[in-house]
Amino acid sequence: MAGHPSGGAVDLTLIDAADRELPMGCNYDEDEEASDGACYSAYAGLLPTHAENRRLLFAVMASAGFINYPFEWWHWSYGDRYWAFITGQPAAIYAAVEDAELKACAHMSNFLA
């Protein structure tokens, strides 16, 4: 099970004070072919500014306990199966959320609003 459906993974980037995305070497969600490999977290051909932006993102996320998926610099896990495997945890914290559960949450959100 992928981390996103469990709520245990997020995709993110950095922005500046004017809500502009900082350059990270390639666009978010760009695959290997389109990015010429720059989507990989350890891509060696980054411009210095892009490398510094990634170092900042990686330092902040790692300090909070998140684990990066090395094929996508923007993908971070905490509590999903990938996180559990990499960190040596006995199990994931989060499991898949079923459609019925999502509908019930949406219904409760409408009720509480």
Beta strands, then each sheet from edge to edge (+ up, - down):
strand 1: 9-11
strand 2: 67-68
strand 3: 75-77
sheet 1: 1+ 3- 2+
end
